[in-house]
Structure formats: C-alpha cells, structure tokens
Amino acid sequence: MPAQPVPHRARAAASASTRVTAAEGVSVERIEAAQEKAAVLREALPWITRFHGRTVVIKYGGNAMVDPELKRSFAADVALLHFVGLRPVIVHGGGPQISTLAEKLGVESRFIGGLRVTDAPMMDVVRMALLGQVNPEVVGLVQEAGAPAVGVAGTDARLLAVRPASGPAGEDLGLVGEVERVNAHYLEELLDDGVVPVVATVGRDAEGLDRNVNADLAAGAVAAALKASKLVYLTDVPGLYLDFGDPEKQALISEVTVDRLERMLADDELHAGMRPKVASIVAAIRAGVPQAHILDGRVLHAVLIEIFTDEGVGTMVTPSLAATGERGGAGPRDLALRAAREVAP
C-alpha cells in the first residue's frame, strides 16, 4: 500500500517542538514568536496583580531625558503602567537641559556634593528649563503614548514646601531647597482622577522664595509621603557599584540593604553624583517605602523589566538583611516573586 502523504499541519507540528501546534497556513516561526510574547505576558501577570492599584514613583533623568528613542520608550512604558492599573508618578529634574540653557545664557554652572549651586540668575534658568521646557515635553510624550498626564510644579498647592539647603560640609548653595513637607493629598487627588502627575522640582520656602530642589531628593520625599510601593531612579549607569571608577575592582551590586547604604554614605564610598540618590533612598525606606531601584535609563524598557519580570535589572534596595539573599537565604527577588505568585490567579 503506498505511503500516505503527511498532512501539512502534521508536518509543521513534527518539525517543531511538541509545544507548537501550527494551524493551516501559519508558519511555525510565527507561532513560536507569538508564544514567546504570550510567555512574557504570563510572567508579568503575578507582578501586575501584586502592584495593581499601588503607587510607583519614578525619578526621570539622565540620557533617558535626552535621547529621542529613549524618551518615547519611557513615556510608552509609563502609559502601560497606568493602563494595567498601577499609579505612576513622575518626578523630574533637568540637569542636562539646565546646563545647556545656562551655557547659552552665560550663567556659570557649579556643583558641590552633586548639588547645583543656585544663585538668582541660575534660579531663572532652572525655572525656564524645568517649567518651560522639560515638564511640558514629558507631559506631551505621556499623552501621545495614550495616558492622561498633567504637569505640576513643586510650587503648586505648596506641593514641595522647602527650607534652605546646604552642602555636605555646610557649604552655601544659594537658592537650593531641602524638602520639608510634601502635599501628598494634592498628588493623591490627581491619581484618583486617573491622571499621571509629572512633577517639576521647584519648591517654595516659608518666605515665599522659589528654590531649586534636587530631583533625586524630591523623588524620595514624594515616595515617602505617598507611601509608594516602589521608588525607581533612572540613571546613566547600570546600577550601584562597589569601588566605582576602578576597572579592576568595581562590581555592580544587584541587591543591597539600607543599612549597607548608610554605611557607604558615612564612609564616603560613593561617587558624588550618586550621593543624593542614595541619601534619598535611605530616607524613603526608613519612612516605609518597601523597595527602591537604581536602573540604567539607557536600557529600553528598564522600568518594565524591573517591575514586571522575575529577574529585574539594576540595583534593588531593601529594608533589612532578612529580605536579602545574604547568609544563604532567598534573595528579595525570589521572595517578592513568591509573594506575587501567591496572589496571582
């Protein structure tokens, strides 16, 4: 009896792995690509379930604010967070934009301990860059990505009430402010109305003076006031390093406790530009924020990878040693995944 021809569907199934079933006229490659996308969505489901309705504060900065592709990608990621039920809040500075505008206007830029010295002419530059350029652009990008967004300044509704700040050794920084109080109710009203707040970090002191507020420190204060579930920093490095700057010794820290960060601050182990971020993370976690993340904003979708995948990227900071993988325990990503799996369908 002559051999019967193998049907197209059976040939396709036989040529692929056992998990692939190709319909008539659909290539195995196309099915596999679709299944890979479905697997990514399935991996994200426990995290979406866990963080649905939770507030995530994202400090937006670095190259992600400059590169056009990264800007659009970030805005689309924020829109996705919004539409799957998270409550994102963007807090931004605008260091590159401030420096560029200052140079054009002939205003000198100086820094002490990673903080910009701000005299009256520089304060004018800060207002123009943050309120006139960066904030409207970020709001526009998020709206173009499909999510409702509103721009707010720290001076609106006394959102960021500040006091004069000084440098690490008591240096005079001019019109620089340290956050004293955050009007969390104002931001919560915006979130309850279903919009994404985009916060420009200009604050106002008790005398009515506008002051430049470091965006890293402002993000930590906002996260603490909102009792956020996550505080995320986008930077221009893959995360926090030990022995940063020494090619032979430096090593990326994947997970670290707030106690270790405090020791690193006290022992002056941090690059000047990282000190405000770390100081704000320490303050936020001490105030009850469960997790903080330092991510490379040059990586497309870094925020989504950190929040919605099992592995995560960058450096994650947790409150205590008990939450980490030190001394042989389960790592925080493992513990968090376990908790997420428990509430997922």
Secondary structure, 3 states (H helix, E strand, C coil): CCCCCCCHHHHHHHHCCCCCCCCCCCCHHHHHHHHHHHHHHHHHHHHHHHHCCCEEEEEECHHHHCCHHHHHHHHHHHHHHHHCCCEEEEEECCHHHHHHHHHHHCCCCCEECCEECECHHHHHHHHHHHHHHHHHHHHHHHHHCCCCEEEEECCHHHCEEEEEEECCCCCEEEEEEEEEEECHHHHHHHHHCCCEEEEECEEECCCCCEEEECHHHHHHHHHHHHCCCEEEEEECCCCEEECCCCCCCCEEECEEEHHHHHHHHHCCCCCHHHHHHHHHHHHHHHCCCCEEEEEECCCCCHHHHHHHCCCCCCEEEECCHHHCCHHHCCCHHHHHHHHHHHHCC
